Amino acid sequence: MSRLDIEKQGQLEDSAEQELKEPPMCKVLLYNDDYTTMDFVVRILEDIFHKSPSEATGIMLNVHYNGFGICGYYTSEIAETKVNAVHMSAKKAGFPLKSSMECI
């Protein structure tokens, strides 16, 4: 192999390593309000975020006492889908529950 071939191979390997980076992660948050019931928040956490009953209750209590709670960390596309699912479910049930995502 010539020196030029070795340099090209090194550049290709560097390029491949750069392309294989993990996608940025986003945290999904729920926010407290004065109308959404605790039971509904727990159900959202179980149904949309696949949390166990005890995990869902813990997150719901964070939402209630701290004003917000972290539901989990996801890729941006999945986080956006979960935020939309929360808003659609809350609207259908007549609650003003809000959710958002923050990418790291």
Backbone as JSON, one array per atom type, in Angstrom:
{
  "sequence": "MSRLDIEKQGQLEDSAEQELKEPPMCKVLLYNDDYTTMDFVVRILEDIFHKSPSEATGIMLNVHYNGFGICGYYTSEIAETKVNAVHMSAKKAGFPLKSSMECI",
  "N": [[0.84, -1.19, 0.0], [0.46, 2.2, -0.79], [1.6, 5.34, 0.58], [-0.36, 7.29, 0.2], [-2.68, 5.72, -0.1], [-2.87, 4.65, 2.48], [-3.34, 6.98, 3.96], [-5.85, 7.74, 2.9], [-7.4, 5.57, 3.74], [-7.25, 5.93, 6.51], [-8.64, 8.36, 6.73], [-11.17, 7.56, 5.9], [-11.83, 5.78, 7.97], [-11.9, 7.57, 10.15], [-14.03, 9.15, 9.32], [-16.1, 7.27, 9.34], [-16.24, 6.69, 12.07], [-17.16, 9.13, 13.07], [-19.7, 9.25, 11.98], [-21.07, 7.34, 13.42], [-21.96, 8.25, 15.86], [-23.92, 8.4, 18.84], [-27.4, 9.33, 18.91], [-28.56, 12.57, 20.03], [-29.99, 12.87, 23.29], [-33.21, 13.47, 24.76], [-35.01, 14.85, 27.46], [-38.21, 14.11, 28.76], [-40.79, 15.97, 30.15], [-43.37, 16.39, 32.62], [-45.84, 18.69, 33.75], [-47.14, 20.28, 36.66], [-50.54, 21.1, 37.38], [-53.62, 22.69, 38.41], [-55.84, 21.13, 37.95], [-55.69, 18.59, 36.63], [-56.07, 15.23, 37.51], [-54.41, 13.19, 39.99], [-54.56, 10.45, 39.58], [-54.99, 10.31, 36.82], [-52.54, 11.28, 35.83], [-50.81, 9.28, 36.74], [-51.83, 7.15, 35.24], [-51.21, 8.04, 32.63], [-48.41, 7.98, 32.78], [-48.0, 5.24, 33.1], [-49.22, 4.17, 30.77], [-48.24, 5.6, 28.46], [-45.52, 6.03, 28.95], [-44.7, 3.63, 29.89], [-44.2, 2.97, 32.6], [-43.8, 1.35, 35.77], [-46.36, 0.77, 38.26], [-45.39, 1.74, 40.78], [-43.17, 3.34, 40.01], [-44.51, 5.21, 38.39], [-46.17, 6.44, 40.27], [-44.24, 7.65, 41.92], [-43.07, 9.52, 40.13], [-45.34, 11.05, 39.56], [-45.77, 12.18, 42.09], [-43.49, 13.8, 42.26], [-44.14, 15.61, 40.22], [-46.4, 16.76, 41.39], [-45.47, 17.88, 43.88], [-43.12, 19.28, 43.22], [-43.64, 20.72, 40.97], [-42.95, 19.82, 38.47], [-42.0, 16.83, 36.68], [-39.68, 14.33, 35.64], [-40.13, 12.21, 33.0], [-38.65, 10.46, 31.47], [-35.81, 9.65, 29.33], [-35.23, 10.08, 25.93], [-34.7, 9.57, 22.36], [-34.9, 12.38, 20.12], [-37.07, 12.17, 18.29], [-38.7, 10.17, 19.39], [-39.22, 11.31, 21.88], [-40.68, 13.59, 21.11], [-42.93, 12.36, 20.01], [-44.02, 11.15, 22.31], [-44.61, 13.41, 23.91], [-46.6, 14.59, 22.3], [-48.5, 12.52, 22.43], [-49.19, 12.61, 25.15], [-50.42, 15.17, 25.26], [-52.59, 14.78, 23.49], [-54.02, 12.71, 24.77], [-54.62, 13.95, 27.21], [-56.19, 16.11, 26.37], [-58.36, 14.73, 25.23], [-59.4, 13.6, 27.54], [-60.19, 15.83, 28.86], [-58.43, 17.34, 30.42], [-55.93, 19.79, 31.36], [-53.25, 18.97, 31.2], [-49.81, 19.43, 30.74], [-46.9, 18.81, 28.79], [-43.42, 18.63, 27.97], [-40.32, 18.68, 26.07], [-36.82, 18.55, 26.57], [-33.84, 18.86, 25.01], [-30.63, 17.48, 25.38]],
  "CA": [[0.0, 0.0, 0.0], [1.22, 3.45, -0.82], [1.3, 6.29, 1.68], [-1.63, 7.92, -0.14], [-3.73, 4.74, 0.21], [-2.97, 4.56, 3.93], [-3.99, 8.22, 4.42], [-7.26, 7.67, 2.52], [-8.03, 4.59, 4.63], [-7.37, 6.59, 7.81], [-9.71, 9.35, 6.63], [-12.44, 6.83, 5.84], [-12.1, 5.27, 9.3], [-12.3, 8.72, 10.96], [-15.37, 9.54, 8.87], [-17.05, 6.25, 9.81], [-16.41, 6.87, 13.52], [-17.97, 10.33, 13.29], [-21.07, 8.96, 11.57], [-21.68, 6.37, 14.32], [-22.25, 8.85, 17.16], [-25.28, 8.19, 19.32], [-28.23, 10.52, 18.74], [-28.74, 13.31, 21.28], [-31.14, 12.43, 24.07], [-34.08, 14.53, 25.25], [-35.84, 14.43, 28.59], [-39.62, 14.48, 28.64], [-41.27, 16.48, 31.43], [-44.78, 16.68, 32.87], [-45.96, 19.85, 34.63], [-48.28, 20.31, 37.57], [-51.61, 22.08, 37.22], [-54.6, 22.57, 39.49], [-57.03, 20.44, 37.48], [-55.46, 17.21, 36.24], [-56.06, 14.36, 38.69], [-53.21, 12.37, 40.2], [-54.81, 9.15, 38.95], [-54.8, 10.44, 35.37], [-51.1, 11.4, 35.6], [-50.25, 7.93, 36.91], [-52.24, 6.35, 34.08], [-50.39, 8.51, 31.5], [-47.05, 7.46, 32.97], [-48.03, 3.79, 32.86], [-49.62, 3.84, 29.4], [-47.41, 6.22, 27.42], [-44.1, 5.92, 29.27], [-44.47, 2.24, 30.3], [-43.66, 2.93, 33.96], [-44.49, 0.47, 36.71], [-47.21, 1.58, 39.15], [-44.61, 2.46, 41.8], [-42.41, 4.4, 39.32], [-45.47, 6.22, 37.97], [-46.59, 7.17, 41.47], [-43.12, 8.49, 42.32], [-42.96, 10.65, 39.2], [-46.52, 11.89, 39.79], [-45.54, 12.96, 43.32], [-42.55, 14.87, 41.89], [-44.92, 16.61, 39.49], [-47.3, 17.42, 42.33], [-44.78, 18.65, 44.9], [-42.03, 20.12, 42.68], [-44.1, 21.48, 39.81], [-42.66, 19.06, 37.24], [-41.36, 15.54, 36.87], [-39.02, 13.78, 34.45], [-40.73, 10.93, 32.61], [-37.63, 9.6, 30.88], [-34.89, 10.2, 28.32], [-35.5, 9.43, 24.65], [-34.24, 10.31, 21.19], [-35.8, 13.51, 19.89], [-38.29, 11.75, 17.6], [-39.54, 9.45, 20.34], [-39.66, 12.28, 22.89], [-41.73, 14.41, 20.5], [-44.12, 11.5, 19.9], [-44.58, 10.97, 23.65], [-45.2, 14.69, 24.29], [-47.86, 14.7, 21.56], [-49.44, 11.54, 22.97], [-49.68, 13.16, 26.43], [-51.35, 16.27, 24.98], [-53.82, 14.24, 22.89], [-54.76, 11.98, 25.81], [-55.14, 14.91, 28.18], [-57.28, 16.85, 25.73], [-59.49, 13.81, 25.1], [-59.96, 13.39, 28.88], [-60.64, 17.12, 29.39], [-57.46, 17.87, 31.36], [-54.95, 20.7, 30.76], [-51.91, 18.48, 31.48], [-48.81, 19.86, 29.77], [-45.65, 18.07, 28.72], [-42.46, 19.22, 27.04], [-39.07, 17.94, 25.97], [-35.6, 19.35, 26.58], [-32.74, 18.05, 24.47], [-29.35, 17.71, 26.06]],
  "C": [[0.87, 1.24, 0.0], [0.81, 4.33, 0.36], [-0.05, 6.97, 1.45], [-2.8, 7.01, 0.19], [-3.95, 4.64, 1.72], [-3.67, 5.8, 4.49], [-5.48, 8.2, 4.1], [-8.01, 6.7, 3.43], [-8.23, 5.19, 6.01], [-8.49, 7.61, 7.82], [-11.07, 8.67, 6.61], [-12.81, 6.29, 7.22], [-12.55, 6.4, 10.23], [-13.72, 9.15, 10.62], [-16.42, 8.55, 9.38], [-17.29, 6.38, 11.31], [-17.29, 8.07, 13.82], [-19.43, 10.06, 12.97], [-21.78, 8.05, 12.56], [-21.96, 6.93, 15.7], [-23.71, 8.57, 17.55], [-26.09, 9.47, 19.15], [-28.36, 11.26, 20.08], [-30.03, 12.86, 21.98], [-31.9, 13.65, 24.59], [-34.84, 13.99, 26.47], [-37.25, 14.94, 28.37], [-40.12, 14.82, 30.04], [-42.78, 16.58, 31.44], [-44.83, 17.82, 33.88], [-47.25, 19.8, 35.45], [-49.29, 21.37, 37.13], [-52.64, 21.82, 38.31], [-55.81, 21.72, 39.12], [-56.84, 18.96, 37.16], [-55.34, 16.34, 37.48], [-54.76, 13.55, 38.76], [-53.36, 11.02, 39.52], [-54.58, 9.21, 37.44], [-53.31, 10.54, 35.04], [-50.44, 10.04, 35.73], [-50.59, 7.07, 35.71], [-51.43, 6.75, 32.83], [-48.99, 7.93, 31.59], [-46.97, 5.96, 32.72], [-48.27, 3.47, 31.39], [-48.65, 4.36, 28.34], [-45.93, 5.98, 27.67], [-43.71, 4.54, 29.79], [-43.76, 2.13, 31.66], [-44.46, 1.94, 34.8], [-45.38, 1.35, 37.6], [-46.41, 2.36, 40.2], [-43.77, 3.58, 41.19], [-43.34, 5.55, 38.94], [-45.93, 7.08, 39.15], [-45.49, 8.11, 41.94], [-42.96, 9.71, 41.43], [-44.13, 11.6, 39.39], [-46.34, 12.74, 41.04], [-44.5, 14.06, 43.08], [-43.27, 15.98, 41.15], [-45.75, 17.43, 40.47], [-46.55, 18.35, 43.29], [-43.71, 19.61, 44.37], [-42.43, 20.94, 41.46], [-43.83, 20.8, 38.48], [-42.03, 17.74, 37.62], [-40.78, 15.05, 35.56], [-39.59, 12.38, 34.19], [-39.72, 9.95, 32.04], [-36.8, 10.34, 29.87], [-35.04, 9.38, 27.04], [-34.81, 10.2, 23.53], [-35.29, 11.38, 20.87], [-37.12, 13.1, 19.23], [-39.24, 11.04, 18.56], [-40.07, 10.4, 21.41], [-40.8, 13.13, 22.34], [-43.04, 13.61, 20.38], [-44.8, 11.34, 21.26], [-45.23, 12.27, 24.15], [-46.55, 14.87, 23.59], [-48.91, 13.73, 22.08], [-50.02, 12.01, 24.3], [-50.73, 14.23, 26.15], [-52.66, 15.76, 24.39], [-54.66, 13.51, 23.93], [-55.38, 12.92, 26.82], [-56.31, 15.69, 27.6], [-58.53, 15.98, 25.63], [-60.19, 13.61, 26.45], [-60.44, 14.69, 29.53], [-59.71, 17.72, 30.44], [-56.46, 18.78, 30.65], [-53.5, 20.25, 30.97], [-50.95, 18.88, 30.36], [-47.55, 19.01, 29.91], [-44.73, 18.8, 27.76], [-41.23, 18.33, 26.99], [-37.92, 18.94, 25.95], [-34.47, 18.46, 26.12], [-31.43, 18.48, 25.1], [-28.27, 18.01, 25.03]]
}
